Amino acid sequence: MLDLFPSNPLLASFISILLNIAVAIAGIIPSTFITIGTVSILGFKIGVVILILGEAAGALISFSLYRRGILKLSRNSQYNKVENRFLYRLKDSNGIQAFFMVILLRVLPFVPSGIVTLTAAISKIGTIPFFMASTLGKIPALIIEAYSLVYILNFGTELQILIAVMALLIIFTYIALRKASNKES
């Protein structure tokens, strides 16, 4: 993982920001590997600042691209199906309510950023309020993620593998339970 990042701090910062933008545009790729590389090369404090800049730039660019794409899609079809209740509220909100919904959804660890950005793009929230709310919501989430990863990276290899296996089991259990719940509905 660390081989992807150069040892030059300036170049590592630039690559981290570009990778964050690419992950934000893709919308479904986790950014954990970027956090690990950035914090490992730049240290916790500077790494978190660079991660925040990258996440903010990624959110702004992906929001703009998603909104343009949705405008084109909406001319041809009805593209408004949102199932999560928080995302549904965001889709139908505007103003200060939308602003705080974006902050809340950015702080929550299990809501993918791409889905929040996509939902915000089909909502009535403006670009600048989205950018501000998205960035404010990502700051605590990134600090917690970076701190947790730095802490875990200091564990022995066996403990890191155990944590990774446990995380995968939790994810697979969640997916299985969700699929079973959807079949019952």
KOLTOR-169118 format. One record per residue (C-alpha): residue in three letters; x, y, z. Coordinates in steps of 0.001 Angstrom, whole numbers, padded with zeros to 6 digits, always signed. Each point is the difference from the previous one (the first is absolute). Layout:
N
ALAXYZ
...
END
This chain:
185
MET+000000+000000+000000
LEU+002724+002431+000949
ASP+001836-000638-003267
LEU-002746+001969-001766
PHE+001048+003125+001885
PRO+003356+001657-000680
SER+002177+000941+002947
ASN+000067+003665-001113
PRO-002630+001696+002230
LEU-001100+002511-002647
LEU-000471-002657-002656
ALA-001684-002345+002508
SER-002429+002816+000916
PHE-000828+000656-003644
ILE-000551-003708-000721
SER-002160-000363+003125
ILE-002237+002880-001091
LEU-000275-001375-003558
LEU-000837-003486+001303
ASN-002664+001455+002303
ILE-001560+001823-002946
ALA+000015-003187-002103
VAL-001565-002029+002838
ALA-002669+002669+000521
ILE-000901+000005-003687
ALA-000164-003806-000099
GLY-002292+000171+003015
ILE+000333-003608+001144
ILE+003684-000525+000762
PRO+001001+000283+003680
SER+002677+002600+000679
THR+001610-001879+002901
PHE+003083-000886-002049
ILE+000515+003705-000738
THR-000264+000807+003701
ILE+002569-002673+000873
GLY+002485+001202-002618
THR-000439+003685+000717
VAL+000284-000281+003776
SER+002909-002453-000223
ILE+002029+002310-002264
LEU-001007+003422+001332
GLY-000744-000749+003633
PHE-003303+000367+001813
LYS-000465+003803+000096
ILE+001144+000937-003495
GLY-001525-003203-001392
VAL-003433+000868+001386
VAL+000195+003523-001459
ILE+000898-001407-003436
LEU-002778-002601+000285
ILE-002528+002721+000843
LEU+001140+002041-003013
GLY-000257-003062-002242
GLU-003431-000996+001319
ALA-001274+003567-000369
ALA+001278+000289-003569
GLY-001377-003446-000834
ALA-003412+000810+001437
LEU-000212+003274-001915
ILE+001078-001476-003331
SER-002142-003139+000293
PHE-003026+002045+001118
SER+000334+002211-003078
LEU+000447-002967-002332
TYR-002878-001947+001575
ARG-002312+002995-000194
ARG+000793+000530-003702
GLY-000528-003689-000710
ILE-003270-000105+001917
LEU-001334+002998-001887
LYS+000664-001861-003235
LEU-001533-003225+001359
SER-003069+001732+001394
ARG-000896+001303-003444
ASN-000254-003582-001258
SER-001329-001929+003009
GLN-001220+000165+003567
TYR+003112-000279+002180
ASN-001181+000672+003522
LYS-000105-003335+001861
VAL+001651+000349+003431
GLU-000566-002656+002681
ASN+001999+001024+003112
ARG-002128+002247+002220
PHE+002802+002510+000655
LEU+000861+000125-003686
TYR-003695+000367-000846
ARG-000214+002978+002364
LEU+003070+001536-001595
LYS-001441-000466-003493
ASP-003127+001935+000962
SER+001664+002660+002134
ASN+001601+003334-000695
GLY+001590+002878+001878
ILE+001232-000496+003549
GLN-001723-003387+000307
ALA+001927-001375-002997
PHE+003208+001545+001361
PHE-000301-001844+003320
MET-001133-003230-001678
VAL+003206-000030-002060
ILE+002097+000580+003134
LEU-001803-002835+001805
LEU+000353-002406-002921
ARG+003710+000816-000408
VAL+000686-000717+003667
LEU-001799-003367-000036
PRO+002586-002681-000766
PHE-002234-002477-001845
VAL-001532+002365-002548
PRO+002159-000042-003151
SER+001180+003459-001034
GLY-000919-000603-003628
ILE-003625-000646+000906
VAL-000148+003153+002135
THR+001472+002041-002858
LEU-002352-001540-002557
THR-003045+000623+002196
ALA+001098+003574+000670
ALA+000441+000484-003746
ILE-003667-000866-000582
SER-001123+002145+002920
LYS-000503+003739+000046
ILE+003161+000789+001991
GLY+002331+002502-001629
THR+003600-000764-000891
ILE+001617+002251+002619
PRO-002205-001163+002917
PHE+000641-003615-001073
PHE+003752+000606-000154
MET+000063+001621+003453
ALA-002244-002615+001633
SER+001850-002877-001636
THR+003364+001289+001161
LEU-001227+000722+003549
GLY-001487-003490+000253
LYS+003108-001709-001345
ILE+002406+001643+002457
PRO-001013-002051+003081
ALA-000448-003135-002113
LEU+003502+000343-001497
ILE+001620+000713+003363
ILE-001601-003115+001490
GLU+000890-002118-003055
ALA+003617+001222-000117
TYR+000500-000411+003746
SER-001498-003489-000052
LEU+002160-001073-002934
VAL+003182+001389+001561
TYR-000856-001824+003210
ILE-000721-003270-001839
LEU+003178+000291-002080
ASN+001981-000007+003243
PHE-001444-003418+000922
GLY+001836-003203-000814
THR-000740-001754-003293
GLU-002096-002719+001644
LEU-002266+002523+001687
GLN-000356+002005-003233
ILE-001072-003162-001844
LEU-002471-000832+002776
ILE-001527+003483-000188
ALA-000241-000199-003809
VAL-001688-003421+000175
MET-002437+001239+002659
ALA-000823+003082-002086
LEU-000642-002163-003067
LEU-002221-002333+002036
ILE-002020+002958+001258
ILE-000368+001379-003528
PHE-001036-003363-001462
THR-002442-000602+002873
TYR-001535+003431-000567
ILE-000361-000671-003740
ALA-001524-003443+000606
LEU-002472+001365+002563
ARG-000937+002845-002304
LYS-000617-002389-002906
ALA-002103-002257+002247
SER-001960+003028+001171
ASN-000603+001123-003581
LYS-001234-003488-000978
GLU-002521+000070+002871
SER-001295+003393-001128
END
